Amino acid sequence: MPDTSDAELSISEPSPITEASEPKARLEASLVVFGSFCTVMAGLGLMNSVGVYQAWISTHQLDTVGEGKIGWIFGVYNFMALFCGIQIGPIFDKRGPRMLTYVGSIMLLLALVLLSFCRRYWHFLLVFGVLGGFATSFIFVVPVACVSHFFDVRRGTATGIAISGASIGGIVLPLVFGSLAPQVGFAWTTRILALISLFLLIPGCIFIRSRLSPKETTKKLILPDFTIFRHFAFAFMTAGVFFLEWGYFVPISYISSYSLAHGIPKQLSYQMVIFMNVGSFPGRWLPGMIADRLGRLNTLIATNVLCIISILAIWLPAKGSIPATIIFSVAFGFTSGSNISLAPVCLGELCDVRHYGRYYSTAYSLASFAALTGVPIAGEIISQSRDYRGLISFAAASYSASLVCFIGSKVLELRNPANRRTEI
């Protein structure tokens, strides 16, 4: 899943006045950041908590359904959140954020309430996968994009604060779920999470707004354009993002199931998702600071290497060890959070900012299919082998393929410096 900190480039380009200086209305700007933080905490916090839902329903409501088939629920969710999010941008430009925030918030609450009544496979597929994913696509784009309208010099800091709500939500929501579900059951726990989400979404509905007038967009600027794959560095970069998304959702979705299968206590198993989000909190902004000094693609390659090391050197030989599983969760959370946030930035380095929407939509239209298929493939591996080593190897192989593609993009750009917009 891409980080939204750079999504504003594909959504709305601030006017020269906004670029020249920060607005004087600091209170209004701060409230927009606060509203965005709360909304992201509810929406993307749910996305970062899918592991606890996967672990619960696979051992309760859908305990007779194969892991591969269950994986499609979360694959569809990831796909809807990513693919539909690309289409939200032009609507944002034309209509502004207010109505989109209302619609996304209502759909997210509806999805959580309906989820509490789900019993059968198709219930979860439609409610969590389709409706929940579609609702998340609104929150994936709109709140953080609005922050860019209110900040220039401190835009990175403000956006980082807003997007950090995803990690905080990924800590709080699984903690609540793991504590309440064994006591009051799945249904009431999910309704309580819906109530928490309601209180988080209200500030967003009140404070999220735009400083820019709605503008028209053209299909050329926002629709995928596969002719740009003639730019081979971009083609390699897109392939790298595809494999990155393919591997990224596997540990997030299955770390709790892995822990349960290896005899780790149930409550601690659900908390492994929390450890991942603890690691991802600094992982979303600290490598960005390093990237400004060492180069964005150089840093992305380095964090990709660290992801592979964490999977092969910590998770694969862990064999259910509690300390090793916790260390892996934190380490992978940090490294994967950083390479997910840096990938959209590196795409932007391969094009003029005026064409970023076209490049972004092309790359992530393809990457969304990796988000769709990665989790079901991993689930099918477990169903066939009854061994998590195959799943872990699949994640490592995906990241390794991604690394090769990113290095290929770097080499091609170094060989053709005339085609480079900026140093990557």
Buried (B, 14 or more C-beta within 10 A) or exposed (E): BBBBBBBBBBBBBBEEEBEEEBBEEEEEBBBBBBBBBBBBBBBBBBBBBBBBBBBBBBBEBBEEBBBBBBBBBBBBBBBBBBBBBBBBBBBBBEEBBBEBBBBBBBBBBBBBBBBBEBEEBEBBBBBBBBBBBBBBBBBBBBBBBBBBBBBBEBBBEBBBBBBBBBBBBBBBBBBBBBBBBBEEEBBEBBBBBBEBBBEBBBBBBEBBBBBBEEEEBEEEBBBBBEEBBEBBBBBBBBBBBBBBBBBBBBBBBBBBBBBBBBEBEBEBBBBBBBBBBBBBBBBBBBBBEBBEEEBBBBBBBBBBBBBBBBBBBBBBEBEBBBEBBBBBBBBBBBBBBBBBBBBBBBBBBBBEEEBBBBBBBBBBBBBBBBBBBBBBBBBBBBBEEEEBEBBBBBBBBBBBBBBBBBBBBBEBBEEEEEEBEEEB
